[in-house]
Amino acid sequence: MDEHRIAPRRRLLKSGKISFGGAVIDCTVRNLSETGAALEVSSPVGIPECFTLVIEADHIHVPCRVVWRKTTRIGVHFET
């Protein structure tokens, strides 16, 4: 399988939150790199193209842009 990512991702299983416009949706961070992440959600419906990913355990608050969506996962690129 060809790797198209800019930075290698490491597997992870951390609790996160998708924050936008005062709303918060729980997610699980499945993998993470310096440039993006894969997030598991109960449903990607209603999640906007841009939001803030919050990983409270690591004190991370990073703006994101969705680059792909699947049934229960979304891939995001960090907007830095």
Secondary structure as GFF3:
##gff-version 3
##sequence-region A 1 80
A	DSSP	beta_strand	10	20	.	.	.	ID=ss1
A	DSSP	beta_strand	23	32	.	.	.	ID=ss2
A	DSSP	beta_strand	36	40	.	.	.	ID=ss3
A	DSSP	beta_strand	50	55	.	.	.	ID=ss4
A	DSSP	three_ten_helix	56	58	.	.	.	ID=ss5
A	DSSP	beta_strand	60	69	.	.	.	ID=ss6
A	DSSP	beta_strand	73	78	.	.	.	ID=ss7
###
